[in-house]
Amino acid sequence: MPAHNPLVTNDIVLFGMLAGLLALIFYTAGSRNSFWQKFYRIVPALFLAYMLPAVLRALGIVGETWTAVEGGETVVRHSHLYHIATRLLLPSALILMTLSIDLKAVFNLGWRALLMFFTGTVGIMLGGPLALALTGLMFPELLHASGNDATWRGLATLAGSWIGGGANQTAMLEIFHYNKALYGGMLLTDIVVANLWMATLLFGIKYAPRIDRWLRADTSSIDELVRKTEAFARENNRIPGLRDYMIMLGVTLFAVALSLVASQGIAGYLKAHVPAIADHKSFLSSLGSPFFWLIGLATLAGIGFSFTPLRKLEGVGASKIGSVFIYFLVAVIGMKIDLNKILEYPELILLGLIWMAFHAALLVMVAKWTRSPYFFMAVGSQANVGGAASAPIVASAFHPALAGVGALLAILGYIVGTVGAMASAWLMAWITEIMK
């Protein structure tokens, strides 16, 4: 095999390595050794679960793609772990973490949750044109590309990804016809900047109480939701048996299977019968994404279970099992960060960092003004930038009871993503014209 191939090219072995890595993190996090106790006071365990796989990738131990020789021809092989994690572990975690949810308490979170989400949306919409203007002063070639090579066309795909998700990103690629031969640089910028931002949010969760004090935030609605969830778990707490685990996992995985089948059916039907959804250029195109419906249906399944006796499964550790799935998902997502390529497109990476810095600064200013807690700021941001694959991760890092909030806001991101990204793209096109 070529030298650039990762050392591990078997998904089963790769999954086992990530499991061992997570076991090591939790073992050291629970150690009484003074070094580890001081270390984990500074560095959150979830942050390590996210970044250490990136280090393994940088060292050439793991990777998402590799080449192999078959029948005398060189073929490219891909790891399926990310697909499995996002299509199986994520919806399973959402069901397990929402089956005991207090829906009334979620609604009582109030207007600040939506405000911070839309603040994040506006931050992406306006941050792109600002970042392009500033970076264009240092790298004029970003402004001089024309036709389908125009930089603003490629940045439109970033706006789609950072407001909605993959479906919105694809829509922007189709709408603005960016040169697909140059698209790799945009994808790299998306992965590097978005994942560094997620790492920053995860790191900040450990200091959320301190941040909330600085923001003078009102966290009473969040505390009430967490309190009710924990009280319900204590009331129904019992030593779990095999029967409990079989019912819990059986019902969850069956619900995921039904959600997956239904999501494919719904998306296929809508694309076949609704021209606006089948058209990649339409702002409704996100409704044709099976992943959109999978996350939505899984979340609805968990909420539905919360009105049945199944909600008592929280007493035997439903949210803890969900957290296990989330940690595996985090580790798999961490493998997508290629630290070796961060400087491959310095001008685009710099543009992306300025863009994300504006998004963050706007969130902080509005949070400070409205006394919104760090939870709303972090989850509102990730529901835009990371979408359904990572917003529940950030939300559940605060408390498993909050995972559903991240999922619901991420679904909202899918809906507004195409329109917001198109507005941002038009602004970037205007900036390009006046600065040439």
C-alpha positions as CSV (number, residue, x, y, z in Angstrom):
1,M,0.0,0.0,0.0
2,P,1.1,3.6,-0.6
3,A,3.0,5.2,2.3
4,H,0.3,7.8,2.8
5,N,-2.3,5.2,3.8
6,P,-3.3,5.0,7.4
7,L,-2.0,2.2,9.5
8,V,-5.5,0.9,10.3
9,T,-7.8,0.3,7.3
10,N,-10.3,-2.1,8.9
11,D,-13.5,-0.5,10.4
12,I,-13.8,-3.1,13.1
13,V,-10.3,-2.6,14.3
14,L,-10.8,1.2,14.0
15,F,-13.9,1.0,16.1
16,G,-12.1,-1.0,18.7
17,M,-9.3,1.5,18.8
18,L,-11.7,4.3,19.4
19,A,-13.4,2.3,22.1
20,G,-10.1,1.7,23.8
21,L,-9.3,5.4,23.5
22,L,-12.5,6.3,25.2
23,A,-11.9,3.7,27.9
24,L,-8.5,5.2,28.6
25,I,-10.0,8.7,28.8
26,F,-12.7,7.6,31.3
27,Y,-10.2,5.5,33.3
28,T,-7.9,8.5,33.7
29,A,-10.8,10.9,34.3
30,G,-11.9,8.8,37.3
31,S,-8.4,8.3,38.6
32,R,-7.4,9.5,42.1
33,N,-4.0,10.5,40.8
34,S,-3.4,14.2,41.5
35,F,-2.0,14.8,38.0
36,W,-5.1,13.5,36.3
37,Q,-7.4,15.3,38.7
38,K,-5.7,18.6,37.9
39,F,-5.6,17.8,34.2
40,Y,-9.4,17.1,33.9
41,R,-10.2,20.2,35.9
42,I,-8.8,22.1,32.9
43,V,-9.5,19.8,29.9
44,P,-13.0,18.2,29.5
45,A,-13.1,14.5,28.8
46,L,-15.5,15.1,25.8
47,F,-12.9,17.5,24.3
48,L,-10.3,14.8,24.5
49,A,-12.7,12.3,22.9
50,Y,-13.0,14.7,20.1
51,M,-9.4,15.8,19.6
52,L,-7.4,12.6,20.3
53,P,-8.7,10.8,17.2
54,A,-7.6,13.8,15.2
55,V,-4.1,13.4,16.6
56,L,-4.2,9.7,15.6
57,R,-5.1,10.7,12.1
58,A,-2.3,13.3,12.0
59,L,0.1,10.5,13.0
60,G,-1.1,8.3,10.2
61,I,-2.6,5.7,12.5
62,V,-6.2,6.2,11.4
63,G,-8.0,7.8,8.5
64,E,-11.2,8.0,6.5
65,T,-9.9,6.9,3.2
66,W,-7.1,4.6,1.9
67,T,-6.1,2.9,-1.4
68,A,-5.9,-0.7,-2.1
69,V,-4.9,-2.8,-5.2
70,E,-7.6,-5.1,-6.4
71,G,-7.4,-7.0,-9.7
72,G,-4.3,-5.0,-10.7
73,E,-6.1,-1.7,-10.2
74,T,-5.8,0.9,-7.5
75,V,-9.1,1.7,-5.8
76,V,-10.0,4.1,-3.1
77,R,-11.8,2.7,0.0
78,H,-13.7,4.7,2.6
79,S,-14.4,4.1,6.2
80,H,-18.1,3.5,7.0
81,L,-17.9,4.5,10.6
82,Y,-19.2,8.1,10.2
83,H,-22.2,6.9,8.2
84,I,-23.0,4.2,10.9
85,A,-22.4,6.6,13.7
86,T,-24.7,9.3,12.3
87,R,-27.4,7.0,11.1
88,L,-27.5,4.5,14.0
89,L,-25.8,5.9,17.1
90,L,-27.0,9.5,16.8
91,P,-30.8,8.7,16.4
92,S,-30.5,6.0,19.1
93,A,-28.9,8.5,21.5
94,L,-31.7,11.0,20.7
95,I,-34.4,8.5,21.5
96,L,-32.7,7.4,24.7
97,M,-32.1,10.9,25.9
98,T,-35.6,12.3,25.1
99,L,-37.8,9.4,26.2
100,S,-38.0,11.0,29.7
101,I,-38.1,14.6,28.5
102,D,-40.5,17.0,30.1
103,L,-41.9,18.7,27.0
104,K,-43.5,21.5,28.9
105,A,-40.2,22.3,30.6
106,V,-38.5,22.4,27.1
107,F,-41.1,25.0,25.9
108,N,-40.5,26.9,29.1
109,L,-36.9,27.5,28.0
110,G,-38.3,30.6,26.5
111,W,-37.5,33.0,23.7
112,R,-33.7,33.2,24.4
113,A,-33.1,29.8,22.8
114,L,-34.6,30.8,19.5
115,L,-33.0,34.3,19.7
116,M,-29.5,32.8,20.1
117,F,-30.2,30.3,17.2
118,F,-31.2,33.1,14.9
119,T,-28.3,35.3,16.1
120,G,-26.0,32.5,15.0
121,T,-27.7,32.4,11.6
122,V,-27.3,36.2,11.2
123,G,-23.7,35.8,12.3
124,I,-23.0,33.4,9.5
125,M,-24.9,35.4,6.9
126,L,-23.0,38.6,7.6
127,G,-19.7,37.1,8.7
128,G,-19.0,35.7,5.2
129,P,-19.1,39.0,3.4
130,L,-17.0,40.6,6.2
131,A,-14.4,37.9,6.1
132,L,-14.2,38.0,2.3
133,A,-13.6,41.7,2.4
134,L,-10.9,41.5,5.1
135,T,-9.2,38.5,3.6
136,G,-9.4,40.0,0.1
137,L,-7.2,42.9,1.2
138,M,-4.5,40.4,2.0
139,F,-5.1,37.9,-0.8
140,P,-6.5,39.9,-3.8
141,E,-6.7,36.7,-5.9
142,L,-9.7,35.7,-3.8
143,L,-11.6,38.6,-5.4
144,H,-10.2,38.4,-9.0
145,A,-11.4,34.8,-9.8
146,S,-14.4,35.0,-12.2
147,G,-17.1,32.9,-13.7
148,N,-17.7,29.5,-12.0
149,D,-14.3,29.9,-10.3
150,A,-15.4,33.0,-8.3
151,T,-14.6,32.6,-4.7
152,W,-17.9,33.9,-3.5
153,R,-19.6,31.0,-5.3
154,G,-17.5,28.5,-3.3
155,L,-18.1,30.4,0.0
156,A,-21.8,30.1,-0.6
157,T,-21.5,26.3,0.0
158,L,-19.8,27.1,3.3
159,A,-22.7,29.4,4.3
160,G,-25.1,26.6,3.4
161,S,-23.2,24.1,5.5
162,W,-22.8,26.5,8.5
163,I,-26.5,27.5,8.6
164,G,-28.2,24.2,7.8
165,G,-26.0,21.2,6.9
166,G,-24.9,19.0,4.1
167,A,-28.2,19.2,2.1
168,N,-28.1,23.0,2.2
169,Q,-24.4,22.9,1.2
170,T,-25.2,20.7,-1.8
171,A,-28.1,23.1,-2.7
172,M,-25.6,26.1,-2.8
173,L,-23.2,24.1,-5.0
174,E,-26.1,23.5,-7.5
175,I,-27.5,27.0,-7.3
176,F,-24.3,28.9,-7.8
177,H,-22.5,26.4,-10.0
178,Y,-19.1,26.6,-8.3
179,N,-16.3,24.9,-10.1
180,K,-16.2,21.3,-8.6
181,A,-12.5,21.0,-9.4
182,L,-11.9,23.7,-6.8
183,Y,-14.5,22.5,-4.3
184,G,-12.0,20.5,-2.3
185,G,-10.6,23.7,-0.7
186,M,-14.0,24.7,0.5
187,L,-14.7,21.3,1.9
188,L,-11.4,21.4,3.8
189,T,-12.1,24.8,5.2
190,D,-15.6,23.6,6.3
191,I,-14.2,20.6,8.1
192,V,-11.2,22.4,9.7
193,V,-13.0,25.6,10.9
194,A,-16.3,24.0,11.9
195,N,-14.5,21.3,13.9
196,L,-12.1,23.7,15.6
197,W,-15.2,25.8,16.6
198,M,-17.0,22.7,17.9
199,A,-13.8,21.8,19.9
200,T,-13.8,25.4,21.4
201,L,-17.5,25.1,22.4
202,L,-16.9,21.7,24.0
203,F,-13.9,23.1,25.9
204,G,-16.0,26.0,27.2
205,I,-18.7,23.8,28.6
206,K,-16.5,23.0,31.6
207,Y,-16.4,26.7,32.4
208,A,-20.1,27.3,31.7
209,P,-21.0,28.4,35.3
210,R,-18.2,31.0,35.2
211,I,-19.2,32.2,31.7
212,D,-22.9,32.5,32.9
213,R,-21.8,34.6,35.8
214,W,-20.0,36.9,33.5
215,L,-23.0,37.1,31.2
216,R,-25.2,37.6,34.2
217,A,-27.4,34.9,32.6
218,D,-30.7,33.5,33.8
219,T,-30.3,29.8,33.8
220,S,-33.4,29.0,35.8
221,S,-35.4,27.4,33.0
222,I,-32.5,25.1,32.1
223,D,-31.9,24.2,35.7
224,E,-35.6,23.4,36.1
225,L,-35.6,21.1,33.1
226,V,-32.5,19.3,34.4
227,R,-33.9,19.2,37.9
228,K,-37.2,17.6,36.8
229,T,-35.3,15.0,34.7
230,E,-33.0,14.1,37.5
231,A,-35.9,13.9,40.0
232,F,-37.8,11.6,37.7
233,A,-34.7,9.4,37.3
234,R,-34.2,9.2,41.1
235,E,-37.9,8.3,41.6
236,N,-37.7,5.4,39.1
237,N,-34.1,4.4,39.8
238,R,-33.5,0.7,40.3
239,I,-30.8,-1.9,39.6
240,P,-31.2,-2.7,35.9
241,G,-31.5,-6.3,34.8
242,L,-31.1,-8.1,31.4
243,R,-34.8,-7.6,30.7
244,D,-34.5,-3.8,31.1
245,Y,-31.5,-3.6,28.7
246,M,-33.2,-5.8,26.1
247,I,-36.4,-3.8,26.2
248,M,-34.5,-0.5,26.2
249,L,-32.2,-1.4,23.3
250,G,-34.8,-3.4,21.4
251,V,-37.4,-0.6,21.4
252,T,-34.7,2.0,20.6
253,L,-33.1,0.2,17.7
254,F,-36.5,-0.8,16.3
255,A,-37.6,2.8,16.4
256,V,-34.4,3.8,14.6
257,A,-35.1,1.2,12.0
258,L,-38.6,2.4,11.4
259,S,-37.4,6.0,11.4
260,L,-34.7,5.1,8.8
261,V,-37.2,3.3,6.5
262,A,-39.8,6.1,6.9
263,S,-37.2,8.8,6.3
264,Q,-36.1,7.3,3.0
265,G,-39.8,6.8,2.0
266,I,-40.8,10.3,2.9
267,A,-37.8,12.0,1.2
268,G,-38.2,9.8,-1.9
269,Y,-42.0,10.6,-2.1
270,L,-41.5,14.3,-1.7
271,K,-38.8,14.5,-4.3
272,A,-40.9,12.5,-6.7
273,H,-44.1,14.5,-6.2
274,V,-43.0,18.0,-5.1
275,P,-40.9,19.7,-7.8
276,A,-39.7,22.4,-5.5
277,I,-38.2,19.8,-3.1
278,A,-36.6,17.9,-6.0
279,D,-35.0,21.1,-7.3
280,H,-31.6,21.6,-5.7
281,K,-32.0,25.3,-6.3
282,S,-35.1,25.5,-4.2
283,F,-35.1,26.7,-0.6
284,L,-37.3,23.6,0.1
285,S,-34.7,21.2,-1.1
286,S,-33.6,20.3,2.5
287,L,-37.0,18.5,2.9
288,G,-35.7,16.0,0.4
289,S,-32.9,14.9,2.7
290,P,-33.4,11.5,4.3
291,F,-31.1,12.5,7.1
292,F,-33.3,15.5,7.9
293,W,-36.3,13.2,8.3
294,L,-34.3,10.5,10.2
295,I,-33.3,13.0,12.9
296,G,-36.7,14.5,13.0
297,L,-38.5,11.2,13.3
298,A,-36.1,9.8,15.9
299,T,-36.6,12.9,18.0
300,L,-40.3,12.6,17.7
301,A,-40.1,8.9,18.6
302,G,-38.3,9.8,21.8
303,I,-40.8,12.5,22.6
304,G,-43.6,10.1,21.9
305,F,-42.1,7.5,24.3
306,S,-42.0,10.2,27.0
307,F,-45.8,10.0,27.2
308,T,-45.7,6.2,27.7
309,P,-44.4,3.9,30.5
310,L,-41.2,3.6,28.5
311,R,-40.1,6.9,30.0
312,K,-39.4,4.9,33.2
313,L,-36.4,3.4,31.4
314,E,-34.6,6.5,32.5
315,G,-34.5,4.9,35.9
316,V,-32.3,2.1,34.6
317,G,-29.9,4.4,32.7
318,A,-31.4,5.2,29.3
319,S,-29.7,8.6,29.1
320,K,-26.4,7.0,30.2
321,I,-26.5,4.5,27.3
322,G,-27.4,7.4,25.1
323,S,-24.3,9.2,26.4
324,V,-22.2,6.2,25.5
325,F,-23.4,6.4,21.9
326,I,-22.7,10.2,21.9
327,Y,-19.1,9.6,23.0
328,F,-18.5,7.1,20.2
329,L,-20.1,9.6,17.7
330,V,-17.8,12.3,19.0
331,A,-14.7,10.1,18.5
332,V,-15.8,9.2,15.0
333,I,-16.4,12.9,14.1
334,G,-13.0,13.7,15.6
335,M,-11.4,11.5,12.9
336,K,-12.6,13.9,10.2
337,I,-10.1,16.6,11.4
338,D,-7.0,16.4,9.3
339,L,-4.5,18.5,11.3
340,N,-1.8,18.0,8.6
341,K,-3.9,19.9,6.1
342,I,-4.8,23.0,8.1
343,L,-2.3,25.1,6.2
344,E,-2.9,23.7,2.8
345,Y,-5.3,26.6,1.9
346,P,-4.0,29.3,4.2
347,E,-6.1,32.1,2.7
348,L,-9.3,30.1,2.9
349,I,-8.6,28.8,6.4
350,L,-7.9,32.4,7.5
351,L,-11.1,33.6,5.9
352,G,-13.1,30.8,7.6
353,L,-11.5,31.7,11.0
354,I,-12.4,35.4,10.6
355,W,-15.9,34.3,9.5
356,M,-16.4,32.1,12.6
357,A,-14.9,34.8,14.9
358,F,-17.6,37.3,13.8
359,H,-20.3,34.6,14.3
360,A,-18.9,34.0,17.8
361,A,-18.5,37.7,18.7
362,L,-22.1,38.5,17.7
363,L,-23.4,35.6,19.8
364,V,-21.4,36.8,22.8
365,M,-22.7,40.4,22.4
366,V,-26.3,39.3,22.1
367,A,-26.0,36.8,25.0
368,K,-24.5,39.6,27.1
369,W,-27.2,42.0,26.2
370,T,-30.1,39.6,26.8
371,R,-28.4,37.7,29.7
372,S,-28.7,34.4,27.8
373,P,-26.8,31.5,29.2
374,Y,-23.8,29.8,27.6
375,F,-26.0,26.8,26.8
376,F,-28.2,28.8,24.5
377,M,-25.2,30.4,22.9
378,A,-23.3,27.1,22.3
379,V,-26.3,25.0,21.2
380,G,-27.7,27.9,19.1
381,S,-24.3,28.2,17.3
382,Q,-23.8,24.5,16.8
383,A,-27.4,24.0,15.5
384,N,-26.2,26.3,12.7
385,V,-22.6,25.4,12.1
386,G,-22.7,21.7,12.9
387,G,-26.3,20.8,12.2
388,A,-28.1,17.7,13.4
389,A,-24.9,15.6,13.5
390,S,-23.3,17.6,16.3
391,A,-25.8,20.0,17.9
392,P,-27.2,17.2,20.2
393,I,-23.6,16.4,21.2
394,V,-23.0,19.9,22.4
395,A,-26.4,20.0,24.1
396,S,-26.0,16.6,25.8
397,A,-22.5,17.7,27.1
398,F,-24.3,20.1,29.4
399,H,-26.8,17.4,30.5
400,P,-28.3,14.4,28.7
401,A,-31.8,15.8,29.3
402,L,-30.9,18.7,26.9
403,A,-30.0,16.6,23.8
404,G,-33.5,17.0,22.4
405,V,-33.1,20.8,22.4
406,G,-30.1,20.6,20.2
407,A,-31.9,18.2,17.8
408,L,-34.9,20.5,17.5
409,L,-32.8,23.6,16.8
410,A,-30.8,21.7,14.3
411,I,-33.9,20.8,12.4
412,L,-34.8,24.5,12.3
413,G,-31.4,25.1,10.8
414,Y,-32.2,22.8,7.9
415,I,-35.3,24.7,7.2
416,V,-33.7,28.2,7.1
417,G,-30.3,27.2,5.8
418,T,-30.9,27.6,2.1
419,V,-32.5,31.0,2.3
420,G,-29.9,32.3,4.7
421,A,-27.0,31.0,2.6
422,M,-28.4,32.5,-0.6
423,A,-28.7,35.9,1.1
424,S,-25.1,35.6,2.3
425,A,-23.9,34.5,-1.2
426,W,-25.5,37.6,-2.8
427,L,-23.8,39.8,-0.2
428,M,-20.5,38.2,-0.9
429,A,-21.0,38.6,-4.7
430,W,-21.7,42.3,-4.1
431,I,-18.5,42.7,-1.9
432,T,-16.5,41.0,-4.7
433,E,-17.8,43.5,-7.3
434,I,-17.1,46.6,-5.3
435,M,-13.6,45.6,-4.2
436,K,-12.3,44.4,-7.5
